[in-house]
Amino acid sequence: MDKLAVVYSDQNLGILALWLLIATLAGFLARKIVRGKPVMGLWGDIGFALLGVFLVGTLLKAFDVSFTGWIRSFDLGPLNDVTRWVDVFLVAFLGALVLRAVLRPITGKG
């Protein structure tokens, strides 16, 4: 059964699908808060969030800031396993918010 699994850089299709789902949700919420036009619809939301993860994640890594450690400090018990994904969502959401706010004068109001 392992021969049927598609694995790329220790990522399987389920993890990639979860990344896209988180990016879609973060980008959509950022568009609702900033109230800009939907640039390319949900695909644009995914693009803003994934680019935001890269940019904001790089900045946070440079300043040695991690939301995962902060979230784990609350000791959520069995939910500690999902703290990595909550971290990804928060960084994607912050990145999408920043990108939408910077690009709002170009894309216009919604």
Secondary structure, 3 states (H helix, E strand, C coil): CHHHCCEECCEEHHHHHHHHHHHHHHHHHHHHHHCECCCCHHHHHHHHHHHHHHHHHHHHHHCCCCHHHHHHCCCCHHHHHHHHHHHHHHHHHHHHHHHHHHHHHHHCEC
